[in-house]
Amino acid sequence: MTPTSPIPAPPRRWLWLVLAFAVGVILLAALAFLLTNIMTRKSEATQYPLRIVQIGARELDPAVWGQNFPRQYSSYMKTQDRTIQTPYGGSVPWNKLEKYPALKRIWAAMPFSVDYNEESGHYYGLIDQKNTHRQLATKQPGACANCHAAEAPLLIEEMGWEKFNSVPYTEISGTLHLGSSCRDCHNPDTMELWISRPAFKHGLEALGIDLSKATRQEMRSYVCAQCHVEYYFKGDNKILTFPWSNGLKVEEMEKHYDDYGFKDWVHKETGAAMLKVQHPEFELWSSGLHARSGVSCADCHMPYVRDGAVKVSDHWVRSPLTNINQACQTCHKQDEQALKERVMIIQNNTAELLRKAETAIVAAIDAINAAKAAGATDAQLQEALQLQRKATFYWDFVAAENSTGFHSPQEAARVLANAIDAARQAELAAVRMVAKK
């Protein structure tokens, strides 16, 4: 029997042609999509910012600015969120006097002993000021509106710098309707960063810094430093002044106050002439590693984000702990949890020193009171009273600063160590006076 011949396989060339054609179509489609996307992004970038409305020279309403800058406006409106809570801050207005009852004695007869809450977001800058009980405890000058009201620069133009400062706050409060505004930091004509508050300009002059030579990166801190600083109301006209004539360190500001003979209030229990510190973020940050490395306030609290082809600064001003990826990991190539733990080590250590300083200051107050009860006069207790003033000022320099030491950990620890030392010296001075009696 003749073997059967094998049946030849059908040709497969057409299958390869079909496959090659399909791959080619897919590649062409992908390339077309890519080119279309690139052209769309380029067009989007060239059309940004939008020019829907003309921003007037005196325009304050963020909603109007937001028509041209919807991305920034949308993120800014998130500062209305009062639910964010970090271990030592956030936007929830919790009562600090209840959590740290020693503050009531440390600030005895000072309005902060009546009402002191964790601050909310920038959206509430004016709302919180109008609602605080500190308004009822003291007659605040118009200068208080400088940082809490968007209308402040316009009122300064109309009234003049000195009159704006000295007029009672109650006389202008009815004209104040907005807290933070785009115009606080941006020139409405050019949109460039600018300084709208005279007190900061005067403060830089005292430091010998020429504002006209500031770089844009420096301006990304300077616009924040218009308000996030230590200040006082100088003279009978209550002129808003930054105590920078000697420098930004706590000792240099203490010397400024001592040379001027200034006091914020008289302590109710001891009679000491006291100083109250206000949120010195700029001063403490200036001594830290981030400042020395050229990192601005905005880099961490308003980091750049991408939205399509556009890169914008996130105007949801908040703690970097709520935004580790954008705020920290751009520079620090570490795991998010590791970065959070690093921050918490600094803040926990600072908080421990704060509590120790508060305990020491209260002990000094008790010792001074005991010396007075034993018959010591103010003149005899002058050393102890001066040390109480010093200890409280140094402690408050870190306590009132909103980073719980993070902006400059070593400086914060140094300042608190000196606060504890001064408080214990005050206690010993008072005890020695009792022994003499």
Long-range contacts (C-beta under 8 A, 24 or more apart in sequence): 40-309, 41-308, 41-309, 42-309, 44-308, 44-309, 44-310, 45-309, 45-310, 48-309, 48-310, 49-191, 55-188, 56-188, 57-188, 57-189, 58-154, 58-188, 59-183, 59-188, 60-150, 60-151, 60-154, 60-178, 60-181, 60-183, 61-178, 61-181, 62-178, 62-180, 62-181, 62-182, 65-182, 65-183, 65-186, 69-182, 71-307, 71-310, 71-312, 72-182, 72-312, 72-313, 72-315, 73-315, 75-314, 75-315, 75-316, 76-122, 76-123, 76-180, 76-182, 76-315, 76-316, 76-317, 77-123, 78-121, 78-316, 79-121, 79-122, 79-123, 79-124, 79-180, 79-315, 79-316, 79-317, 79-318, 80-121, 80-123, 80-124, 81-121, 82-120, 82-121, 82-124, 84-318, 84-319, 84-322, 86-319, 86-321, 86-322, 87-344, 87-347, 88-347, 88-351, 88-404, 89-118, 89-319, 89-402, 89-404, 90-118, 90-319, 91-118, 91-119, 91-120, 91-121, 91-318, 92-118, 92-120, 93-117, 93-118, 93-119, 93-120, 93-128, 94-118, 100-355, 100-358, 102-358, 102-359, 102-361, 102-362, 103-358, 105-269, 105-362, 105-365, 106-358, 106-361, 106-362, 106-365, 106-392, 106-395, 107-276, 108-267, 108-268, 108-269, 109-265, 109-266, 109-267, 109-268, 110-264, 110-265, 110-267, 110-274, 110-276, 111-137, 111-138, 112-276, 119-402, 121-317, 121-318, 122-179, 122-180, 122-317, 123-179, 123-180, 124-179, 125-149, 125-179, 125-180, 126-150, 126-176, 126-177, 126-178, 126-179, 127-179, 130-173, 130-176, 135-169, 139-168, 139-169, 139-170, 140-168, 140-169, 141-165, 141-166, 141-167, 141-168, 141-169, 141-233, 141-238, 142-166, 142-167, 142-168, 142-169, 142-171, 142-172, 142-238, 143-233, 143-238, 143-239, 143-240, 144-169, 145-169, 145-172, 145-173, 145-176, 146-197, 146-199, 146-227, 146-240, 147-197, 147-226, 147-227, 148-176, 148-179, 149-176, 149-178, 149-179, 150-178, 150-179, 150-180, 150-181, 150-183, 150-184, 151-175, 151-176, 151-177, 151-178, 152-197, 153-183, 153-184, 153-196, 153-197, 156-198, 161-198, 161-239, 162-237, 162-239, 165-233, 165-237, 165-238, 165-239, 165-240, 166-236, 166-237, 166-238, 166-239, 184-223, 184-226, 185-223, 185-226, 193-219, 193-220, 193-222, 193-223, 194-219, 194-223, 195-222, 195-223, 195-226, 196-226, 197-226, 197-227, 199-226, 199-231, 199-240, 199-241, 199-242, 200-225, 200-226, 200-229, 200-242, 202-241, 202-242, 203-229, 203-241, 203-242, 203-244, 206-242, 206-244, 206-245, 207-244, 207-247, 207-248, 217-294, 217-296, 218-296, 220-296, 220-297, 220-298, 220-299, 221-282, 221-285, 221-291, 221-296, 221-297, 221-298, 223-298, 224-281, 224-282, 224-297, 224-298, 224-301, 225-281, 225-282, 225-297, 228-279, 228-280, 228-281, 228-282, 228-297, 228-402, 229-278, 229-279, 229-280, 229-281, 229-282, 229-283, 230-277, 230-278, 230-279, 230-280, 230-283, 230-397, 231-278, 232-257, 232-262, 232-264, 234-260, 234-262, 248-282, 248-283, 248-286, 248-287, 249-283, 249-287, 250-283, 250-393, 250-394, 250-397, 250-415, 253-283, 254-390, 254-393, 254-394, 257-393, 267-365, 267-388, 269-365, 269-368, 269-369, 270-365, 270-368, 270-369, 270-372, 270-381, 270-385, 270-388, 271-378, 271-385, 272-368, 272-385, 272-386, 272-388, 272-389, 273-385, 273-389, 274-388, 274-389, 274-392, 274-393, 275-389, 275-392, 275-393, 275-396, 276-396, 277-393, 277-396, 277-397, 277-399, 277-400, 277-401, 278-400, 279-400, 279-401, 279-402, 280-397, 280-400, 280-401, 281-401, 281-402, 281-403, 281-407, 283-397, 284-397, 284-398, 284-401, 284-403, 284-407, 284-408, 284-411, 284-412, 285-403, 285-407, 285-408, 286-408, 287-408, 287-411, 288-407, 288-408, 288-409, 288-411, 289-408, 290-407, 291-408, 295-331, 299-327, 300-327, 300-328, 301-327, 303-327, 303-330, 343-406, 346-404, 346-405, 346-406, 346-409, 347-403, 347-404, 347-405, 347-406, 349-405, 349-409, 349-413, 350-398, 350-404, 350-405, 350-406, 350-409, 350-412, 350-413, 350-416, 351-404, 351-405, 353-398, 353-405, 353-412, 353-413, 353-416, 353-417, 353-420, 354-395, 354-398, 354-399, 354-404, 354-416, 356-416, 356-420, 357-391, 357-394, 357-395, 357-416, 357-419, 357-420, 357-423, 358-395, 360-391, 360-419, 360-420, 360-423, 360-424, 360-427, 361-388, 361-391, 361-392, 361-395, 361-419, 361-423, 363-423, 363-424, 363-427, 364-388, 364-391, 364-423, 364-424, 364-426, 364-427, 364-430, 366-427, 367-426, 367-427, 367-428, 367-430, 367-431, 367-434, 368-426, 368-430, 370-430, 370-431, 370-434, 371-430, 371-431, 371-433, 371-434, 371-437, 374-433, 374-434, 374-437, 375-437, 376-430, 376-433, 376-434, 376-437, 380-433, 381-429, 381-430, 381-433, 383-426, 383-429, 384-426, 384-427, 384-429, 384-430, 384-433, 385-426, 387-422, 387-423, 387-425, 387-426, 387-429, 388-423, 388-426, 390-419, 390-422, 391-419, 391-420, 391-421, 391-422, 391-423, 391-426, 392-419, 394-418, 394-419, 394-422, 395-419, 395-423
